[in-house]
Amino acid sequence: MNKKYRKTIIAGNWKMNLLPSEVKPFTEELRSSMP
């Protein structure tokens, strides 16, 4: 399938609990790993 037509899906596990102080570093790392 052509990548142009593929939809990106981001999913998380409902058990992934983070403290408020852990959320920002986690999302920044996740964001930097995306193309």
PyMOL commands that place a pseudoatom at each C-alpha (Angstrom):
pseudoatom trace, name=CA, resn=MET, resi=1, chain=A, elem=C, hetatm=0, pos=[0.000, 0.000, 0.000]
pseudoatom trace, name=CA, resn=ASN, resi=2, chain=A, elem=C, hetatm=0, pos=[1.219, 3.479, -0.827]
pseudoatom trace, name=CA, resn=LYS, resi=3, chain=A, elem=C, hetatm=0, pos=[2.383, 5.328, 2.324]
pseudoatom trace, name=CA, resn=LYS, resi=4, chain=A, elem=C, hetatm=0, pos=[0.612, 8.436, 1.054]
pseudoatom trace, name=CA, resn=TYR, resi=5, chain=A, elem=C, hetatm=0, pos=[-2.727, 6.778, 1.757]
pseudoatom trace, name=CA, resn=ARG, resi=6, chain=A, elem=C, hetatm=0, pos=[-1.834, 5.109, 5.057]
pseudoatom trace, name=CA, resn=LYS, resi=7, chain=A, elem=C, hetatm=0, pos=[-3.326, 6.590, 8.202]
pseudoatom trace, name=CA, resn=THR, resi=8, chain=A, elem=C, hetatm=0, pos=[-1.094, 7.012, 11.248]
pseudoatom trace, name=CA, resn=ILE, resi=9, chain=A, elem=C, hetatm=0, pos=[-2.560, 5.466, 14.374]
pseudoatom trace, name=CA, resn=ILE, resi=10, chain=A, elem=C, hetatm=0, pos=[-1.259, 6.227, 17.843]
pseudoatom trace, name=CA, resn=ALA, resi=11, chain=A, elem=C, hetatm=0, pos=[-2.564, 4.032, 20.643]
pseudoatom trace, name=CA, resn=GLY, resi=12, chain=A, elem=C, hetatm=0, pos=[-1.845, 3.692, 24.321]
pseudoatom trace, name=CA, resn=ASN, resi=13, chain=A, elem=C, hetatm=0, pos=[-2.441, 1.101, 26.963]
pseudoatom trace, name=CA, resn=TRP, resi=14, chain=A, elem=C, hetatm=0, pos=[-5.093, 2.032, 29.502]
pseudoatom trace, name=CA, resn=LYS, resi=15, chain=A, elem=C, hetatm=0, pos=[-2.733, 0.796, 32.230]
pseudoatom trace, name=CA, resn=MET, resi=16, chain=A, elem=C, hetatm=0, pos=[-0.148, 3.432, 31.323]
pseudoatom trace, name=CA, resn=ASN, resi=17, chain=A, elem=C, hetatm=0, pos=[-0.540, 5.678, 34.365]
pseudoatom trace, name=CA, resn=LEU, resi=18, chain=A, elem=C, hetatm=0, pos=[1.817, 8.601, 34.777]
pseudoatom trace, name=CA, resn=LEU, resi=19, chain=A, elem=C, hetatm=0, pos=[2.256, 11.205, 37.455]
pseudoatom trace, name=CA, resn=PRO, resi=20, chain=A, elem=C, hetatm=0, pos=[1.676, 14.793, 36.303]
pseudoatom trace, name=CA, resn=SER, resi=21, chain=A, elem=C, hetatm=0, pos=[5.422, 15.432, 36.597]
pseudoatom trace, name=CA, resn=GLU, resi=22, chain=A, elem=C, hetatm=0, pos=[6.123, 12.480, 34.249]
pseudoatom trace, name=CA, resn=VAL, resi=23, chain=A, elem=C, hetatm=0, pos=[3.694, 13.460, 31.483]
pseudoatom trace, name=CA, resn=LYS, resi=24, chain=A, elem=C, hetatm=0, pos=[5.663, 16.318, 29.894]
pseudoatom trace, name=CA, resn=PRO, resi=25, chain=A, elem=C, hetatm=0, pos=[8.991, 14.429, 29.531]
pseudoatom trace, name=CA, resn=PHE, resi=26, chain=A, elem=C, hetatm=0, pos=[7.112, 11.397, 28.192]
pseudoatom trace, name=CA, resn=THR, resi=27, chain=A, elem=C, hetatm=0, pos=[5.175, 13.363, 25.569]
pseudoatom trace, name=CA, resn=GLU, resi=28, chain=A, elem=C, hetatm=0, pos=[8.284, 15.297, 24.510]
pseudoatom trace, name=CA, resn=GLU, resi=29, chain=A, elem=C, hetatm=0, pos=[10.205, 12.067, 23.988]
pseudoatom trace, name=CA, resn=LEU, resi=30, chain=A, elem=C, hetatm=0, pos=[7.280, 10.510, 22.131]
pseudoatom trace, name=CA, resn=ARG, resi=31, chain=A, elem=C, hetatm=0, pos=[6.920, 13.555, 19.907]
pseudoatom trace, name=CA, resn=SER, resi=32, chain=A, elem=C, hetatm=0, pos=[10.632, 13.671, 19.062]
pseudoatom trace, name=CA, resn=SER, resi=33, chain=A, elem=C, hetatm=0, pos=[10.558, 10.016, 18.008]
pseudoatom trace, name=CA, resn=MET, resi=34, chain=A, elem=C, hetatm=0, pos=[7.824, 10.645, 15.407]
pseudoatom trace, name=CA, resn=PRO, resi=35, chain=A, elem=C, hetatm=0, pos=[8.698, 11.504, 11.808]
for i in range(1, 35): cmd.bond("trace and resi %d" % i, "trace and resi %d" % (i + 1))
show_as sticks, trace
zoom trace
